[in-house]
């Protein structure tokens, strides 16, 4: 039972860290826009 509580506490703490990291990556203030650049992949011809 004690190990189960430790696992649950570590899972909650890890989830909080993930949420903070995701919030820092995705700017919620809208000051920076997320832009996806589409690049074509060039495949060299065999021969």
N, C-alpha and C positions, 0 to 999 in steps of 0.2 A: 504493500500500500504506500509505503514511504517512497519507493522508487517511482511509482506512478505519479505522485505529486511533483517529484523533481522533473520528470519528463514533461509533464503538463506546464510547469513553470518555464522550462527551457523553450518549449514550443511557443508559448505566449511571448516571451522575451524576443525570440527570433522573429516572430511576426511583427512585433513593434519595430525592430530594427529594419526589416524589409520595408515597412510602410514609410519610415523616415527616409530611407534611401530612395524609394520611388517618388516621394514628394519632392526631394531635392533634384531628381533628374527631370521630372515633369514640372515645369514652372506653372503654378496654379494662378499666378497673378496675370498671366497673359502678356507679360512683357517680352517674352521670347516666343516665337512661333516655331512649331515643329514642322520641319520641312523634310520631305523624303525625296532624295534625288534619285531619279531613275536613270541608270546607265545601261547601255546595251552591252552585252557580253559578246566579244568577238571570238568566234571559233575559227581557228585556222583550218583551211582546206587540206585534206590529206591528199598527197600526190605530188 
